[in-house]
Amino acid sequence: MPCLGAPRADGESMTLLRDNPITLTVDLEQEGVQHGFMKLPHSHDASAWGSLMIPITVAKNSTGPTVLLTGGNHGDEYEGPLALFDLANQISGLDINGRVIIVPAMNLPAFRAAKRTSPLDGGNLNRLFPGKPDGTVTEKIADYFQRTLLPMADYVLDFHSGGQTLDFVPFCAAHVLENKSQQDQCVAAMRAFNAPYSIMLLEVDAVGMFDTAAEEMGKVFISTELGGGGAPQPQHVAVAKRGIVNLLKHVHVLEGEPDKTPTINLDMPDGRCYVSSESDGLFEPCVELGMRVKKGQTVARVFDPTRTGTRPVVYESPLDGIFIARHFPGLVKMGDIICVVAVEV
């Protein structure tokens, strides 16, 4: 049956919200391990009655919490998907207490095309929540997570990395929330994940994000940034695999205690942490990722590539901290974030 949507902003009566067209080939309530698909009808020139088949694994045993594990929110980020496809192969051998839902490639069209956004509709899944059941392909995917998968989850881990345009130190992140009890649970999950860096992440723009959708539902949500450049590195995939197991132990879906290794705790107090280029040009990073920097220290230069004999624009660290992210390609456009600095706490 269709469910009632929210009242319209203009004060008119409640409107009927359509059912999402996605169907599952697995039963989310069935005990055991199932591998299948989120099946989204998609009619196009090559297949009038075709469907997008988004891989999903669900493992359920007993009455423990539900953990939703996702990757491929952006299609050019591979570290999380590699860890999740591997987990889907291994989970039948694990003694779990609860339910684990694994979706390694949320935005499958983008993932198959090795693009941040979907080639079908240009949709950036992580900016389209809560989505629409009768919208574009990407909006339908967002709506299915919003109204079906997120409500049943107690904990959510969404994997990200820098893709083709950014490179990060490997970190797990939580956000500052109005609900401090919820924030404390997110921070505890972040620390249990135990990445080399743990950060209270300040988003550039949180509107329409999967993160925001989950947090507004009261879920315990954490995410990552694990390297980048559009090519996975073994050490970053290892962080992802180890972090999954740590989180599942933390929430008692798996027995045992999370492994603990030293982590560097970071904060992003305000927008000064982000340094944007004020011109097009040739980007020169001047410090290595993970380096400690001082306020006023040169962290990057941007050259005018159209002529010789012109001085580069110099960009300085806005505060004392650690250099945690940089633009990856050698050419930048005006407005691109080229450097990110976070404060050690």
PyMOL commands that set and color helices and strands:
alter all, ss='L'
color gray80, all
select helices_A, chain A and resi 79-93+108-113+125-127+137-152+180-193+210-216+234-250+271-273
alter helices_A, ss='H'
color red, helices_A
select strands_A, chain A and resi 3-4+16-17+23-24+32-41+51-61+66-70+98-103+155-158+166-168+171-174+197-200+220-225+264-267+274-276+281-285+292-293+298-303+313-316+321-327+331-332+337-344
alter strands_A, ss='S'
color yellow, strands_A
deselect
rebuild
show_as cartoon
